[in-house]
């Protein structure tokens, strides 16, 4: 039974071909396409309002030089939210529970922010490794600590997203299994467990959106330090 709980995180395959590429492509097909009409549909209007509000909120503390990343951040936010939400449906696969995928998103984007900082303002970028007013004996230790914390950032981005989604999926499956087993034995307890499962599912919907927002928000903060 313990192994069955983790089977949902295995990458599905058909005839030996991994289907994770299909799972990554599907979200883009669900967004409504723009039309040439003067008046948009309700879905397009809602999507445009959400994108505008999110972009304004995200880029508010960033300098004008970082506004070039608006399209990338917004697309990544919508992509992660859609993947996380689709993964809550029954008999579906959540690609963002794979640490390799999350690290593949986190490392290049984090590295891009570091390279931009080193190219545009190398003195300021290297100044983050040594806070002002540091006592002389502590300088080597602080440089090592700040360097380690700098390289831990992409790992923290990927692990945070993976761990939160994996824990939520495991909790949902454990409580659903408990409700199914208790139904013929203790119907009242099974009903209460089902109510708890419903509340947990609502919480996981919120977690799916919040974790996607946190992932993009932290990337924007890393960009703000280097722009």
C-alpha positions in Angstrom: 0.0 0.0 0.0 2.9 2.4 0.8 4.3 1.9 -2.7 0.9 2.5 -4.3 0.6 6.0 -2.7 3.7 7.1 -4.6 2.7 5.5 -7.9 0.8 8.7 -8.7 4.1 10.6 -8.9 5.6 8.3 -11.5 5.9 9.8 -15.0 3.3 8.0 -17.2 4.3 6.4 -20.4 2.6 4.8 -23.4 4.4 2.2 -25.5 7.6 3.2 -23.7 7.2 6.9 -24.7 7.0 9.4 -21.7 3.8 11.4 -21.7 5.2 14.2 -19.6 5.7 16.2 -22.8 2.0 15.9 -23.6 1.2 17.0 -20.0 3.4 20.1 -20.4 1.8 21.0 -23.8 -1.8 20.6 -22.8 -2.1 23.7 -20.6 -1.4 26.1 -23.5 -4.3 24.6 -25.4 -6.8 25.5 -22.7 -6.3 29.2 -22.8 -8.7 31.1 -25.1 -7.1 32.6 -28.2 -7.4 36.3 -29.1 -9.9 37.2 -31.7 -10.3 40.1 -34.2 -13.7 41.1 -32.8 -14.2 44.5 -31.2 -15.7 43.0 -28.1 -14.0 40.0 -26.3 -15.7 37.1 -24.7 -16.1 36.9 -20.9 -13.3 34.4 -20.7 -10.9 36.7 -22.6 -11.9 39.7 -20.6 -11.4 37.8 -17.3 -8.0 36.5 -18.5 -6.9 40.0 -19.6 -7.9 41.5 -16.3 -6.1 38.8 -14.3 -2.9 39.2 -16.4 -2.9 43.0 -16.0 -3.5 42.9 -12.3 -0.8 40.2 -11.7 1.7 42.1 -13.9 1.1 45.4 -12.1 1.4 43.8 -8.7 4.6 41.8 -9.6 6.5 44.6 -11.4 5.6 47.4 -8.9 8.8 47.2 -6.9 11.1 46.4 -9.9 13.0 49.0 -11.9 12.1 49.8 -15.5 15.0 47.6 -16.7 13.3 44.5 -15.2 9.9 45.2 -17.0 11.3 43.3 -20.0 10.6 40.1 -18.0 6.9 40.8 -17.7 5.8 38.5 -20.5 8.1 35.7 -19.2 6.9 36.0 -15.6 3.2 36.2 -16.5 3.5 33.2 -18.9 5.3 31.1 -16.2 2.7 32.0 -13.6 -0.2 30.9 -15.8 1.7 27.8 -16.9 2.4 26.7 -13.3 -1.1 27.5 -12.1 -2.7 25.5 -14.9 -0.3 22.5 -14.3 -1.0 22.5 -10.6 -4.8 22.8 -11.0 -5.0 20.1 -13.6 -3.0 17.8 -11.3 -5.9 18.0 -8.8 -8.3 16.2 -11.2 -8.7 12.5 -10.7 -6.5 10.2 -12.8 -4.2 13.0 -13.9 -0.5 13.5 -13.6 1.1 16.6 -12.1 4.4 17.4 -13.8 5.3 20.0 -11.0 5.6 17.2 -8.5 8.8 16.2 -10.4 11.9 17.8 -8.8 13.8 17.6 -12.1 11.2 19.7 -13.9 11.1 22.4 -11.2 14.8 22.6 -11.0 14.9 22.8 -14.8 12.7 25.9 -14.5 14.4 27.4 -11.4 18.1 27.1 -12.3 18.1 28.8 -15.7 15.9 31.7 -14.6 17.9 32.2 -11.4 21.2 32.0 -13.3 19.8 34.6 -15.8 19.2 37.1 -13.0 22.7 36.5 -11.6 24.3 37.0 -15.0 22.3 40.2 -15.6 23.5 41.5 -12.3 27.2 40.6 -13.0 27.0 42.2 -16.4 25.2 45.4 -15.6 26.5 46.2 -12.1 29.2 43.8 -11.0 30.2 45.8 -8.0 26.7 46.0 -6.6 26.1 42.3 -7.3 29.3 41.2 -5.6 28.5 43.6 -2.7 25.6 41.3 -1.7 28.2 38.8 -0.6 29.7 41.1 2.0 27.3 43.3 4.1 28.6 46.8 4.9 30.2 47.3 8.3 31.3 43.7 8.7 34.2 43.2 11.2 37.4 42.2 9.5 37.7 38.7 11.2 34.3 37.7 10.0 34.8 38.7 6.3 35.9 35.3 5.0 33.2 33.5 6.9 30.4 35.8 5.8 31.5 35.6 2.1 31.4 31.8 2.3 27.9 31.9 4.0 26.5 34.4 1.5 27.9 32.5 -1.5 26.3 29.3 -0.2 23.0 31.0 0.4 23.2 32.4 -3.2 23.6 29.0 -4.7 20.9 27.5 -2.5 18.2 29.8 -4.0 17.4 27.7 -7.1 17.3 24.5 -4.9 14.9 26.2 -2.5 12.7 27.3 -5.4 12.4 23.8 -6.9 12.2 21.9 -3.6 9.5 24.2 -2.2 7.2 23.7 -5.1 7.8 20.0 -5.3 7.4 19.4 -1.5 4.2 21.4 -1.2 2.4 19.7 -4.1 3.6 16.2 -3.2 2.5 16.6 0.4 -0.9 17.8 -0.6 -1.5 14.9 -3.1 -0.4 12.4 -0.5 -2.7 13.8 2.1 -5.6 13.7 -0.3 -5.0 10.1 -1.2 -4.5 9.0 2.4 -7.7 10.7 3.6 -9.7 9.4 0.5 -8.4 5.8 1.2 -9.4 6.1 4.9 -12.9 7.3 3.9 -13.3 4.4 1.5 -12.2 1.8 4.1 -14.3 3.3 6.9 -17.5 3.5 4.8 -18.8 -0.1 5.5 -17.5 -0.1 9.0 -18.3 3.3 10.5 -20.5 5.3 8.1 -20.6 8.4 10.3 -16.8 8.6 10.6 -16.6 8.0 6.9 -18.9 11.0 6.2 -16.9 13.2 8.5 -13.7 12.1 6.8 -15.3 12.9 3.4 -16.1 16.4 4.6 -12.5 16.8 5.7 -11.4 15.6 2.3 -13.5 18.2 0.6 -12.0 21.0 2.8 -8.5 19.7 2.1 -9.2 19.7 -1.6 -10.2 23.4 -1.3 -7.0 24.1 0.6 -5.0 22.3 -2.1 -6.6 24.5 -4.8 -5.4 27.5 -2.9 -1.9 26.0 -2.4 -1.7 25.2 -6.1 -2.2 28.9 -6.9 -0.2 30.3 -4.1 2.9 28.1 -4.8 2.9 29.2 -8.4 2.7 32.8 -7.3 5.5 32.4 -4.7 7.7 30.7 -7.4 7.4 33.7 -9.7 7.5 36.3 -6.9 10.8 35.0 -5.6 12.2 35.1 -9.1 11.1 38.7 -9.4 12.8 39.5 -6.1 16.1 37.9 -7.3 15.7 40.0 -10.5 15.1 43.2 -8.4 18.4 42.7 -6.6 20.4 42.5 -9.9 18.6 45.2 -12.0 
